[in-house]
Amino acid sequence: MDATAARPPPGSVRGESLAAVLGATVIAAVATLLKPRPMLELGSLKTAPAVIGWGTFVATLALAPRVELGVLVGIGLHGLFVGVRRLRRDP
C-alpha cells in the first residue's frame, strides 16, 4: 500500500480536523509546562538568574522552530555571567 494513500488530501475537512486535534494536543501539553510564577519571582531574587532565565525564554520563542538554539543562547548567557563574575573576583 502506498504511504500517501492514508493521508487525507490538503484542504479536506478530515485533514483540517486532524490538524486541529494535533494543535489542541500540543497546546494542552505545553500549557502544563508553563509556570509563570517562578519566572516572575526570579527577578526579585538576583539579577543574573533573571536575565539568564528570561533571555533563554525569549530566545526560545524567537527562534521557535529551532528550540535548541534558544537553549544554546541560555548556555551562552550563563557562561557570560560566570566569566564576568570570575573577572570581578580576581584582582
PDB file of N, CA, C and O in Angstrom:
ATOM      1  N   MET A   1       0.836  -1.173   0.000  1.00  0.00           N
ATOM      2  CA  MET A   1       0.000   0.000   0.000  1.00  0.00           C
ATOM      3  C   MET A   1       0.881   1.236   0.000  1.00  0.00           C
ATOM      4  O   MET A   1       1.905   1.272   0.682  1.00  0.00           O
ATOM      5  N   ASP A   2       0.495   2.231  -0.748  1.00  0.00           N
ATOM      6  CA  ASP A   2       1.248   3.463  -0.863  1.00  0.00           C
ATOM      7  C   ASP A   2       1.114   4.274   0.423  1.00  0.00           C
ATOM      8  O   ASP A   2       0.026   4.354   0.994  1.00  0.00           O
ATOM      9  N   ALA A   3       2.215   4.878   0.886  1.00  0.00           N
ATOM     10  CA  ALA A   3       2.202   5.624   2.146  1.00  0.00           C
ATOM     11  C   ALA A   3       1.347   6.880   2.057  1.00  0.00           C
ATOM     12  O   ALA A   3       0.818   7.342   3.067  1.00  0.00           O
ATOM     13  N   THR A   4       1.208   7.432   0.867  1.00  0.00           N
ATOM     14  CA  THR A   4       0.419   8.656   0.723  1.00  0.00           C
ATOM     15  C   THR A   4      -1.071   8.369   0.618  1.00  0.00           C
ATOM     16  O   THR A   4      -1.877   9.298   0.683  1.00  0.00           O
ATOM     17  N   ALA A   5      -1.456   7.120   0.459  1.00  0.00           N
ATOM     18  CA  ALA A   5      -2.875   6.785   0.305  1.00  0.00           C
ATOM     19  C   ALA A   5      -3.653   7.016   1.598  1.00  0.00           C
ATOM     20  O   ALA A   5      -4.842   7.332   1.547  1.00  0.00           O
ATOM     21  N   ALA A   6      -3.010   6.867   2.754  1.00  0.00           N
ATOM     22  CA  ALA A   6      -3.701   7.015   4.027  1.00  0.00           C
ATOM     23  C   ALA A   6      -3.819   8.480   4.441  1.00  0.00           C
ATOM     24  O   ALA A   6      -4.605   8.803   5.331  1.00  0.00           O
ATOM     25  N   ARG A   7      -3.057   9.363   3.816  1.00  0.00           N
ATOM     26  CA  ARG A   7      -3.064  10.778   4.166  1.00  0.00           C
ATOM     27  C   ARG A   7      -4.233  11.475   3.487  1.00  0.00           C
ATOM     28  O   ARG A   7      -4.438  11.288   2.288  1.00  0.00           O
ATOM     29  N   PRO A   8      -5.017  12.285   4.228  1.00  0.00           N
ATOM     30  CA  PRO A   8      -6.136  12.988   3.603  1.00  0.00           C
ATOM     31  C   PRO A   8      -5.626  14.085   2.672  1.00  0.00           C
ATOM     32  O   PRO A   8      -4.546  14.631   2.900  1.00  0.00           O
ATOM     33  N   PRO A   9      -6.373  14.412   1.641  1.00  0.00           N
ATOM     34  CA  PRO A   9      -5.932  15.465   0.722  1.00  0.00           C
ATOM     35  C   PRO A   9      -5.913  16.821   1.424  1.00  0.00           C
ATOM     36  O   PRO A   9      -6.713  17.062   2.328  1.00  0.00           O
ATOM     37  N   PRO A  10      -5.001  17.710   1.012  1.00  0.00           N
ATOM     38  CA  PRO A  10      -4.933  19.028   1.640  1.00  0.00           C
ATOM     39  C   PRO A  10      -6.241  19.791   1.452  1.00  0.00           C
ATOM     40  O   PRO A  10      -6.842  19.744   0.379  1.00  0.00           O
ATOM     41  N   GLY A  11      -6.677  20.486   2.486  1.00  0.00           N
ATOM     42  CA  GLY A  11      -7.898  21.273   2.401  1.00  0.00           C
ATOM     43  C   GLY A  11      -9.165  20.489   2.681  1.00  0.00           C
ATOM     44  O   GLY A  11     -10.255  21.060   2.682  1.00  0.00           O
ATOM     45  N   SER A  12      -9.043  19.187   2.921  1.00  0.00           N
ATOM     46  CA  SER A  12     -10.236  18.405   3.195  1.00  0.00           C
ATOM     47  C   SER A  12     -10.665  18.611   4.646  1.00  0.00           C
ATOM     48  O   SER A  12      -9.854  18.991   5.491  1.00  0.00           O
ATOM     49  N   VAL A  13     -11.918  18.363   4.925  1.00  0.00           N
ATOM     50  CA  VAL A  13     -12.439  18.528   6.283  1.00  0.00           C
ATOM     51  C   VAL A  13     -11.717  17.584   7.231  1.00  0.00           C
ATOM     52  O   VAL A  13     -11.400  17.958   8.360  1.00  0.00           O
ATOM     53  N   ARG A  14     -11.455  16.365   6.782  1.00  0.00           N
ATOM     54  CA  ARG A  14     -10.764  15.399   7.642  1.00  0.00           C
ATOM     55  C   ARG A  14      -9.350  15.868   7.964  1.00  0.00           C
ATOM     56  O   ARG A  14      -8.902  15.750   9.105  1.00  0.00           O
ATOM     57  N   GLY A  15      -8.654  16.394   6.975  1.00  0.00           N
ATOM     58  CA  GLY A  15      -7.294  16.882   7.190  1.00  0.00           C
ATOM     59  C   GLY A  15      -7.259  18.063   8.137  1.00  0.00           C
ATOM     60  O   GLY A  15      -6.376  18.153   8.990  1.00  0.00           O
ATOM     61  N   GLU A  16      -8.221  18.977   7.994  1.00  0.00           N
ATOM     62  CA  GLU A  16      -8.283  20.136   8.884  1.00  0.00           C
ATOM     63  C   GLU A  16      -8.644  19.713  10.307  1.00  0.00           C
ATOM     64  O   GLU A  16      -8.143  20.290  11.272  1.00  0.00           O
ATOM     65  N   SER A  17      -9.506  18.717  10.437  1.00  0.00           N
ATOM     66  CA  SER A  17      -9.875  18.229  11.760  1.00  0.00           C
ATOM     67  C   SER A  17      -8.675  17.590  12.456  1.00  0.00           C
ATOM     68  O   SER A  17      -8.453  17.799  13.649  1.00  0.00           O
ATOM     69  N   LEU A  18      -7.911  16.815  11.703  1.00  0.00           N
ATOM     70  CA  LEU A  18      -6.728  16.186  12.284  1.00  0.00           C
ATOM     71  C   LEU A  18      -5.714  17.244  12.717  1.00  0.00           C
ATOM     72  O   LEU A  18      -5.095  17.119  13.773  1.00  0.00           O
ATOM     73  N   ALA A  19      -5.547  18.275  11.905  1.00  0.00           N
ATOM     74  CA  ALA A  19      -4.615  19.349  12.256  1.00  0.00           C
ATOM     75  C   ALA A  19      -5.087  20.081  13.506  1.00  0.00           C
ATOM     76  O   ALA A  19      -4.266  20.446  14.348  1.00  0.00           O
ATOM     77  N   ALA A  20      -6.387  20.302  13.644  1.00  0.00           N
ATOM     78  CA  ALA A  20      -6.928  20.989  14.813  1.00  0.00           C
ATOM     79  C   ALA A  20      -6.742  20.147  16.073  1.00  0.00           C
ATOM     80  O   ALA A  20      -6.412  20.677  17.134  1.00  0.00           O
ATOM     81  N   VAL A  21      -6.953  18.847  15.957  1.00  0.00           N
ATOM     82  CA  VAL A  21      -6.768  17.959  17.109  1.00  0.00           C
ATOM     83  C   VAL A  21      -5.303  17.919  17.515  1.00  0.00           C
ATOM     84  O   VAL A  21      -4.986  17.951  18.704  1.00  0.00           O
ATOM     85  N   LEU A  22      -4.415  17.850  16.541  1.00  0.00           N
ATOM     86  CA  LEU A  22      -2.984  17.847  16.838  1.00  0.00           C
ATOM     87  C   LEU A  22      -2.581  19.156  17.504  1.00  0.00           C
ATOM     88  O   LEU A  22      -1.835  19.147  18.483  1.00  0.00           O
ATOM     89  N   GLY A  23      -3.066  20.282  16.986  1.00  0.00           N
ATOM     90  CA  GLY A  23      -2.748  21.584  17.579  1.00  0.00           C
ATOM     91  C   GLY A  23      -3.248  21.688  19.013  1.00  0.00           C
ATOM     92  O   GLY A  23      -2.536  22.185  19.885  1.00  0.00           O
ATOM     93  N   ALA A  24      -4.459  21.226  19.259  1.00  0.00           N
ATOM     94  CA  ALA A  24      -5.019  21.276  20.612  1.00  0.00           C
ATOM     95  C   ALA A  24      -4.230  20.380  21.557  1.00  0.00           C
ATOM     96  O   ALA A  24      -4.032  20.734  22.719  1.00  0.00           O
ATOM     97  N   THR A  25      -3.782  19.239  21.083  1.00  0.00           N
ATOM     98  CA  THR A  25      -2.983  18.335  21.915  1.00  0.00           C
ATOM     99  C   THR A  25      -1.658  18.973  22.290  1.00  0.00           C
ATOM    100  O   THR A  25      -1.224  18.879  23.438  1.00  0.00           O
ATOM    101  N   VAL A  26      -1.013  19.622  21.330  1.00  0.00           N
ATOM    102  CA  VAL A  26       0.268  20.273  21.600  1.00  0.00           C
ATOM    103  C   VAL A  26       0.078  21.425  22.580  1.00  0.00           C
ATOM    104  O   VAL A  26       0.868  21.579  23.511  1.00  0.00           O
ATOM    105  N   ILE A  27      -0.952  22.228  22.383  1.00  0.00           N
ATOM    106  CA  ILE A  27      -1.202  23.357  23.283  1.00  0.00           C
ATOM    107  C   ILE A  27      -1.488  22.864  24.700  1.00  0.00           C
ATOM    108  O   ILE A  27      -0.996  23.446  25.667  1.00  0.00           O
ATOM    109  N   ALA A  28      -2.270  21.808  24.832  1.00  0.00           N
ATOM    110  CA  ALA A  28      -2.575  21.267  26.163  1.00  0.00           C
ATOM    111  C   ALA A  28      -1.311  20.732  26.846  1.00  0.00           C
ATOM    112  O   ALA A  28      -1.146  20.886  28.056  1.00  0.00           O
ATOM    113  N   ALA A  29      -0.433  20.112  26.079  1.00  0.00           N
ATOM    114  CA  ALA A  29       0.798  19.571  26.661  1.00  0.00           C
ATOM    115  C   ALA A  29       1.740  20.694  27.082  1.00  0.00           C
ATOM    116  O   ALA A  29       2.357  20.619  28.144  1.00  0.00           O
ATOM    117  N   VAL A  30       1.855  21.726  26.263  1.00  0.00           N
ATOM    118  CA  VAL A  30       2.771  22.827  26.577  1.00  0.00           C
ATOM    119  C   VAL A  30       2.227  23.684  27.715  1.00  0.00           C
ATOM    120  O   VAL A  30       3.005  24.209  28.511  1.00  0.00           O
ATOM    121  N   ALA A  31       0.921  23.834  27.805  1.00  0.00           N
ATOM    122  CA  ALA A  31       0.322  24.667  28.852  1.00  0.00           C
ATOM    123  C   ALA A  31       0.653  24.141  30.244  1.00  0.00           C
ATOM    124  O   ALA A  31       0.775  24.923  31.187  1.00  0.00           O
ATOM    125  N   THR A  32       0.798  22.843  30.381  1.00  0.00           N
ATOM    126  CA  THR A  32       1.144  22.292  31.692  1.00  0.00           C
ATOM    127  C   THR A  32       2.609  22.540  32.044  1.00  0.00           C
ATOM    128  O   THR A  32       2.987  22.473  33.214  1.00  0.00           O
ATOM    129  N   LEU A  33       3.433  22.827  31.038  1.00  0.00           N
ATOM    130  CA  LEU A  33       4.851  23.073  31.290  1.00  0.00           C
ATOM    131  C   LEU A  33       5.132  24.510  31.698  1.00  0.00           C
ATOM    132  O   LEU A  33       6.135  24.776  32.361  1.00  0.00           O
ATOM    133  N   LEU A  34       4.270  25.435  31.318  1.00  0.00           N
ATOM    134  CA  LEU A  34       4.492  26.843  31.617  1.00  0.00           C
ATOM    135  C   LEU A  34       4.088  27.149  33.053  1.00  0.00           C
ATOM    136  O   LEU A  34       2.963  26.879  33.473  1.00  0.00           O
ATOM    137  N   LYS A  35       5.024  27.714  33.787  1.00  0.00           N
ATOM    138  CA  LYS A  35       4.771  28.102  35.165  1.00  0.00           C
ATOM    139  C   LYS A  35       5.243  29.549  35.317  1.00  0.00           C
ATOM    140  O   LYS A  35       6.425  29.789  35.561  1.00  0.00           O
ATOM    141  N   PRO A  36       4.331  30.514  35.174  1.00  0.00           N
ATOM    142  CA  PRO A  36       4.758  31.922  35.177  1.00  0.00           C
ATOM    143  C   PRO A  36       5.212  32.436  36.545  1.00  0.00           C
ATOM    144  O   PRO A  36       6.064  33.322  36.607  1.00  0.00           O
ATOM    145  N   ARG A  37       4.673  31.908  37.631  1.00  0.00           N
ATOM    146  CA  ARG A  37       5.021  32.436  38.956  1.00  0.00           C
ATOM    147  C   ARG A  37       6.520  32.323  39.253  1.00  0.00           C
ATOM    148  O   ARG A  37       7.110  33.317  39.675  1.00  0.00           O
ATOM    149  N   PRO A  38       7.171  31.165  39.057  1.00  0.00           N
ATOM    150  CA  PRO A  38       8.619  31.110  39.317  1.00  0.00           C
ATOM    151  C   PRO A  38       9.420  32.065  38.431  1.00  0.00           C
ATOM    152  O   PRO A  38      10.429  32.617  38.869  1.00  0.00           O
ATOM    153  N   MET A  39       8.972  32.264  37.181  1.00  0.00           N
ATOM    154  CA  MET A  39       9.680  33.188  36.294  1.00  0.00           C
ATOM    155  C   MET A  39       9.548  34.626  36.793  1.00  0.00           C
ATOM    156  O   MET A  39      10.500  35.403  36.706  1.00  0.00           O
ATOM    157  N   LEU A  40       8.375  34.984  37.316  1.00  0.00           N
ATOM    158  CA  LEU A  40       8.184  36.333  37.835  1.00  0.00           C
ATOM    159  C   LEU A  40       8.936  36.541  39.145  1.00  0.00           C
ATOM    160  O   LEU A  40       9.463  37.626  39.389  1.00  0.00           O
ATOM    161  N   GLU A  41       8.991  35.520  39.983  1.00  0.00           N
ATOM    162  CA  GLU A  41       9.713  35.611  41.247  1.00  0.00           C
ATOM    163  C   GLU A  41      11.221  35.607  41.046  1.00  0.00           C
ATOM    164  O   GLU A  41      11.965  36.044  41.923  1.00  0.00           O
ATOM    165  N   LEU A  42      11.672  35.122  39.912  1.00  0.00           N
ATOM    166  CA  LEU A  42      13.101  35.050  39.618  1.00  0.00           C
ATOM    167  C   LEU A  42      13.738  36.431  39.620  1.00  0.00           C
ATOM    168  O   LEU A  42      14.878  36.587  40.059  1.00  0.00           O
ATOM    169  N   GLY A  43      13.020  37.427  39.138  1.00  0.00           N
ATOM    170  CA  GLY A  43      13.563  38.780  39.089  1.00  0.00           C
ATOM    171  C   GLY A  43      13.773  39.404  40.449  1.00  0.00           C
ATOM    172  O   GLY A  43      14.623  40.281  40.596  1.00  0.00           O
ATOM    173  N   SER A  44      13.024  38.978  41.446  1.00  0.00           N
ATOM    174  CA  SER A  44      13.170  39.570  42.770  1.00  0.00           C
ATOM    175  C   SER A  44      14.339  38.972  43.550  1.00  0.00           C
ATOM    176  O   SER A  44      14.760  39.544  44.556  1.00  0.00           O
ATOM    177  N   LEU A  45      14.864  37.844  43.111  1.00  0.00           N
ATOM    178  CA  LEU A  45      15.964  37.203  43.838  1.00  0.00           C
ATOM    179  C   LEU A  45      17.304  37.846  43.485  1.00  0.00           C
ATOM    180  O   LEU A  45      17.902  38.538  44.310  1.00  0.00           O
ATOM    181  N   LYS A  46      17.762  37.620  42.287  1.00  0.00           N
ATOM    182  CA  LYS A  46      19.033  38.167  41.829  1.00  0.00           C
ATOM    183  C   LYS A  46      18.910  38.521  40.355  1.00  0.00           C
ATOM    184  O   LYS A  46      18.060  37.984  39.646  1.00  0.00           O
ATOM    185  N   THR A  47      19.755  39.417  39.907  1.00  0.00           N
ATOM    186  CA  THR A  47      19.679  39.899  38.527  1.00  0.00           C
ATOM    187  C   THR A  47      20.153  38.851  37.524  1.00  0.00           C
ATOM    188  O   THR A  47      19.500  38.633  36.503  1.00  0.00           O
ATOM    189  N   ALA A  48      21.280  38.201  37.805  1.00  0.00           N
ATOM    190  CA  ALA A  48      21.861  37.266  36.836  1.00  0.00           C
ATOM    191  C   ALA A  48      20.927  36.105  36.496  1.00  0.00           C
ATOM    192  O   ALA A  48      20.718  35.845  35.311  1.00  0.00           O
ATOM    193  N   PRO A  49      20.356  35.396  37.467  1.00  0.00           N
ATOM    194  CA  PRO A  49      19.447  34.306  37.097  1.00  0.00           C
ATOM    195  C   PRO A  49      18.213  34.801  36.336  1.00  0.00           C
ATOM    196  O   PRO A  49      17.697  34.105  35.461  1.00  0.00           O
ATOM    197  N   ALA A  50      17.745  36.004  36.673  1.00  0.00           N
ATOM    198  CA  ALA A  50      16.583  36.544  35.971  1.00  0.00           C
ATOM    199  C   ALA A  50      16.914  36.838  34.513  1.00  0.00           C
ATOM    200  O   ALA A  50      16.122  36.525  33.624  1.00  0.00           O
ATOM    201  N   VAL A  51      18.067  37.430  34.262  1.00  0.00           N
ATOM    202  CA  VAL A  51      18.466  37.740  32.882  1.00  0.00           C
ATOM    203  C   VAL A  51      18.685  36.455  32.096  1.00  0.00           C
ATOM    204  O   VAL A  51      18.292  36.362  30.933  1.00  0.00           O
ATOM    205  N   ILE A  52      19.311  35.466  32.724  1.00  0.00           N
ATOM    206  CA  ILE A  52      19.553  34.190  32.042  1.00  0.00           C
ATOM    207  C   ILE A  52      18.222  33.494  31.745  1.00  0.00           C
ATOM    208  O   ILE A  52      18.010  33.014  30.632  1.00  0.00           O
ATOM    209  N   GLY A  53      17.334  33.439  32.723  1.00  0.00           N
ATOM    210  CA  GLY A  53      16.044  32.762  32.536  1.00  0.00           C
ATOM    211  C   GLY A  53      15.179  33.443  31.493  1.00  0.00           C
ATOM    212  O   GLY A  53      14.663  32.790  30.587  1.00  0.00           O
ATOM    213  N   TRP A  54      15.017  34.753  31.616  1.00  0.00           N
ATOM    214  CA  TRP A  54      14.177  35.475  30.654  1.00  0.00           C
ATOM    215  C   TRP A  54      14.823  35.522  29.278  1.00  0.00           C
ATOM    216  O   TRP A  54      14.130  35.436  28.264  1.00  0.00           O
ATOM    217  N   GLY A  55      16.148  35.656  29.234  1.00  0.00           N
ATOM    218  CA  GLY A  55      16.834  35.654  27.932  1.00  0.00           C
ATOM    219  C   GLY A  55      16.664  34.330  27.206  1.00  0.00           C
ATOM    220  O   GLY A  55      16.447  34.301  25.995  1.00  0.00           O
ATOM    221  N   THR A  56      16.764  33.241  27.946  1.00  0.00           N
ATOM    222  CA  THR A  56      16.554  31.921  27.351  1.00  0.00           C
ATOM    223  C   THR A  56      15.118  31.756  26.886  1.00  0.00           C
ATOM    224  O   THR A  56      14.874  31.224  25.803  1.00  0.00           O
ATOM    225  N   PHE A  57      14.169  32.205  27.689  1.00  0.00           N
ATOM    226  CA  PHE A  57      12.749  32.103  27.340  1.00  0.00           C
ATOM    227  C   PHE A  57      12.444  32.884  26.063  1.00  0.00           C
ATOM    228  O   PHE A  57      11.797  32.364  25.154  1.00  0.00           O
ATOM    229  N   VAL A  58      12.906  34.120  25.995  1.00  0.00           N
ATOM    230  CA  VAL A  58      12.643  34.960  24.820  1.00  0.00           C
ATOM    231  C   VAL A  58      13.353  34.397  23.590  1.00  0.00           C
ATOM    232  O   VAL A  58      12.777  34.368  22.503  1.00  0.00           O
ATOM    233  N   ALA A  59      14.596  33.953  23.752  1.00  0.00           N
ATOM    234  CA  ALA A  59      15.336  33.390  22.615  1.00  0.00           C
ATOM    235  C   ALA A  59      14.668  32.119  22.102  1.00  0.00           C
ATOM    236  O   ALA A  59      14.619  31.887  20.894  1.00  0.00           O
ATOM    237  N   THR A  60      14.161  31.307  23.004  1.00  0.00           N
ATOM    238  CA  THR A  60      13.485  30.073  22.590  1.00  0.00           C
ATOM    239  C   THR A  60      12.217  30.387  21.805  1.00  0.00           C
ATOM    240  O   THR A  60      11.925  29.723  20.811  1.00  0.00           O
ATOM    241  N   LEU A  61      11.463  31.393  22.240  1.00  0.00           N
ATOM    242  CA  LEU A  61      10.262  31.790  21.496  1.00  0.00           C
ATOM    243  C   LEU A  61      10.619  32.435  20.159  1.00  0.00           C
ATOM    244  O   LEU A  61       9.966  32.177  19.148  1.00  0.00           O
ATOM    245  N   ALA A  62      11.654  33.273  20.154  1.00  0.00           N
ATOM    246  CA  ALA A  62      12.040  33.972  18.925  1.00  0.00           C
ATOM    247  C   ALA A  62      12.599  33.012  17.879  1.00  0.00           C
ATOM    248  O   ALA A  62      12.408  33.224  16.681  1.00  0.00           O
ATOM    249  N   LEU A  63      13.279  31.969  18.316  1.00  0.00           N
ATOM    250  CA  LEU A  63      13.886  31.001  17.397  1.00  0.00           C
ATOM    251  C   LEU A  63      13.032  29.738  17.318  1.00  0.00           C
ATOM    252  O   LEU A  63      13.556  28.626  17.249  1.00  0.00           O
ATOM    253  N   ALA A  64      11.720  29.921  17.330  1.00  0.00           N
ATOM    254  CA  ALA A  64      10.721  28.876  17.536  1.00  0.00           C
ATOM    255  C   ALA A  64      10.978  27.519  16.894  1.00  0.00           C
ATOM    256  O   ALA A  64      10.997  26.530  17.627  1.00  0.00           O
ATOM    257  N   PRO A  65      11.173  27.397  15.613  1.00  0.00           N
ATOM    258  CA  PRO A  65      11.346  26.015  15.137  1.00  0.00           C
ATOM    259  C   PRO A  65      12.662  25.392  15.594  1.00  0.00           C
ATOM    260  O   PRO A  65      12.779  24.169  15.673  1.00  0.00           O
ATOM    261  N   ARG A  66      13.647  26.229  15.891  1.00  0.00           N
ATOM    262  CA  ARG A  66      14.963  25.733  16.312  1.00  0.00           C
ATOM    263  C   ARG A  66      15.143  25.983  17.804  1.00  0.00           C
ATOM    264  O   ARG A  66      15.928  26.844  18.201  1.00  0.00           O
ATOM    265  N   VAL A  67      14.422  25.237  18.628  1.00  0.00           N
ATOM    266  CA  VAL A  67      14.424  25.423  20.078  1.00  0.00           C
ATOM    267  C   VAL A  67      15.823  25.223  20.656  1.00  0.00           C
ATOM    268  O   VAL A  67      16.184  25.871  21.639  1.00  0.00           O
ATOM    269  N   GLU A  68      16.598  24.349  20.064  1.00  0.00           N
ATOM    270  CA  GLU A  68      17.943  24.085  20.594  1.00  0.00           C
ATOM    271  C   GLU A  68      18.814  25.330  20.536  1.00  0.00           C
ATOM    272  O   GLU A  68      19.714  25.485  21.361  1.00  0.00           O
ATOM    273  N   LEU A  69      18.569  26.221  19.579  1.00  0.00           N
ATOM    274  CA  LEU A  69      19.338  27.463  19.518  1.00  0.00           C
ATOM    275  C   LEU A  69      18.988  28.375  20.687  1.00  0.00           C
ATOM    276  O   LEU A  69      19.858  29.067  21.215  1.00  0.00           O
ATOM    277  N   GLY A  70      17.733  28.381  21.091  1.00  0.00           N
ATOM    278  CA  GLY A  70      17.334  29.153  22.264  1.00  0.00           C
ATOM    279  C   GLY A  70      18.002  28.642  23.524  1.00  0.00           C
ATOM    280  O   GLY A  70      18.408  29.423  24.385  1.00  0.00           O
ATOM    281  N   VAL A  71      18.115  27.327  23.626  1.00  0.00           N
ATOM    282  CA  VAL A  71      18.805  26.736  24.786  1.00  0.00           C
ATOM    283  C   VAL A  71      20.291  27.088  24.747  1.00  0.00           C
ATOM    284  O   VAL A  71      20.895  27.354  25.786  1.00  0.00           O
ATOM    285  N   LEU A  72      20.875  27.090  23.556  1.00  0.00           N
ATOM    286  CA  LEU A  72      22.285  27.478  23.432  1.00  0.00           C
ATOM    287  C   LEU A  72      22.494  28.935  23.818  1.00  0.00           C
ATOM    288  O   LEU A  72      23.530  29.277  24.389  1.00  0.00           O
ATOM    289  N   VAL A  73      21.531  29.798  23.516  1.00  0.00           N
ATOM    290  CA  VAL A  73      21.612  31.193  23.956  1.00  0.00           C
ATOM    291  C   VAL A  73      21.644  31.251  25.487  1.00  0.00           C
ATOM    292  O   VAL A  73      22.424  32.008  26.064  1.00  0.00           O
ATOM    293  N   GLY A  74      20.806  30.462  26.136  1.00  0.00           N
ATOM    294  CA  GLY A  74      20.800  30.409  27.598  1.00  0.00           C
ATOM    295  C   GLY A  74      22.121  29.922  28.159  1.00  0.00           C
ATOM    296  O   GLY A  74      22.610  30.453  29.156  1.00  0.00           O
ATOM    297  N   ILE A  75      22.697  28.920  27.530  1.00  0.00           N
ATOM    298  CA  ILE A  75      24.003  28.414  27.974  1.00  0.00           C
ATOM    299  C   ILE A  75      25.069  29.489  27.785  1.00  0.00           C
ATOM    300  O   ILE A  75      25.942  29.665  28.635  1.00  0.00           O
ATOM    301  N   GLY A  76      24.991  30.203  26.667  1.00  0.00           N
ATOM    302  CA  GLY A  76      25.939  31.292  26.429  1.00  0.00           C
ATOM    303  C   GLY A  76      25.796  32.417  27.439  1.00  0.00           C
ATOM    304  O   GLY A  76      26.795  32.963  27.908  1.00  0.00           O
ATOM    305  N   LEU A  77      24.554  32.771  27.777  1.00  0.00           N
ATOM    306  CA  LEU A  77      24.329  33.802  28.794  1.00  0.00           C
ATOM    307  C   LEU A  77      24.896  33.373  30.146  1.00  0.00           C
ATOM    308  O   LEU A  77      25.497  34.176  30.860  1.00  0.00           O
ATOM    309  N   HIS A  78      24.701  32.114  30.485  1.00  0.00           N
ATOM    310  CA  HIS A  78      25.244  31.609  31.746  1.00  0.00           C
ATOM    311  C   HIS A  78      26.765  31.686  31.746  1.00  0.00           C
ATOM    312  O   HIS A  78      27.369  32.116  32.728  1.00  0.00           O
ATOM    313  N   GLY A  79      27.378  31.271  30.652  1.00  0.00           N
ATOM    314  CA  GLY A  79      28.837  31.353  30.547  1.00  0.00           C
ATOM    315  C   GLY A  79      29.339  32.782  30.645  1.00  0.00           C
ATOM    316  O   GLY A  79      30.381  33.040  31.249  1.00  0.00           O
ATOM    317  N   LEU A  80      28.596  33.712  30.049  1.00  0.00           N
ATOM    318  CA  LEU A  80      28.962  35.118  30.116  1.00  0.00           C
ATOM    319  C   LEU A  80      28.920  35.631  31.552  1.00  0.00           C
ATOM    320  O   LEU A  80      29.836  36.326  31.993  1.00  0.00           O
ATOM    321  N   PHE A  81      27.859  35.290  32.280  1.00  0.00           N
ATOM    322  CA  PHE A  81      27.753  35.736  33.667  1.00  0.00           C
ATOM    323  C   PHE A  81      28.816  35.095  34.554  1.00  0.00           C
ATOM    324  O   PHE A  81      29.348  35.749  35.450  1.00  0.00           O
ATOM    325  N   VAL A  82      29.127  33.834  34.317  1.00  0.00           N
ATOM    326  CA  VAL A  82      30.183  33.167  35.101  1.00  0.00           C
ATOM    327  C   VAL A  82      31.524  33.834  34.820  1.00  0.00           C
ATOM    328  O   VAL A  82      32.297  34.076  35.746  1.00  0.00           O
ATOM    329  N   GLY A  83      31.809  34.132  33.557  1.00  0.00           N
ATOM    330  CA  GLY A  83      33.058  34.795  33.208  1.00  0.00           C
ATOM    331  C   GLY A  83      33.175  36.173  33.822  1.00  0.00           C
ATOM    332  O   GLY A  83      34.235  36.537  34.332  1.00  0.00           O
ATOM    333  N   VAL A  84      32.103  36.941  33.781  1.00  0.00           N
ATOM    334  CA  VAL A  84      32.125  38.282  34.370  1.00  0.00           C
ATOM    335  C   VAL A  84      32.330  38.192  35.875  1.00  0.00           C
ATOM    336  O   VAL A  84      33.074  38.987  36.450  1.00  0.00           O
ATOM    337  N   ARG A  85      31.673  37.225  36.520  1.00  0.00           N
ATOM    338  CA  ARG A  85      31.823  37.062  37.968  1.00  0.00           C
ATOM    339  C   ARG A  85      33.271  36.712  38.326  1.00  0.00           C
ATOM    340  O   ARG A  85      33.808  37.228  39.306  1.00  0.00           O
ATOM    341  N   ARG A  86      33.895  35.848  37.547  1.00  0.00           N
ATOM    342  CA  ARG A  86      35.282  35.469  37.823  1.00  0.00           C
ATOM    343  C   ARG A  86      36.233  36.633  37.600  1.00  0.00           C
ATOM    344  O   ARG A  86      37.193  36.803  38.351  1.00  0.00           O
ATOM    345  N   LEU A  87      35.976  37.438  36.572  1.00  0.00           N
ATOM    346  CA  LEU A  87      36.848  38.591  36.330  1.00  0.00           C
ATOM    347  C   LEU A  87      36.735  39.612  37.451  1.00  0.00           C
ATOM    348  O   LEU A  87      37.718  40.278  37.778  1.00  0.00           O
ATOM    349  N   ARG A  88      35.578  39.746  38.034  1.00  0.00           N
ATOM    350  CA  ARG A  88      35.403  40.700  39.148  1.00  0.00           C
ATOM    351  C   ARG A  88      36.103  40.225  40.414  1.00  0.00           C
ATOM    352  O   ARG A  88      36.602  41.047  41.183  1.00  0.00           O
ATOM    353  N   ARG A  89      36.148  38.924  40.644  1.00  0.00           N
ATOM    354  CA  ARG A  89      36.773  38.379  41.867  1.00  0.00           C
ATOM    355  C   ARG A  89      38.290  38.445  41.805  1.00  0.00           C
ATOM    356  O   ARG A  89      38.939  38.820  42.782  1.00  0.00           O
ATOM    357  N   ASP A  90      38.859  38.081  40.660  1.00  0.00           N
ATOM    358  CA  ASP A  90      40.321  38.021  40.545  1.00  0.00           C
ATOM    359  C   ASP A  90      40.873  39.423  40.320  1.00  0.00           C
ATOM    360  O   ASP A  90      40.534  40.082  39.337  1.00  0.00           O
ATOM    361  N   PRO A  91      41.743  39.880  41.254  1.00  0.00           N
ATOM    362  CA  PRO A  91      42.320  41.229  41.077  1.00  0.00           C
ATOM    363  C   PRO A  91      43.404  41.257  40.036  1.00  0.00           C
ATOM    364  O   PRO A  91      43.982  42.312  39.776  1.00  0.00           O
TER     365      PRO A  91
END
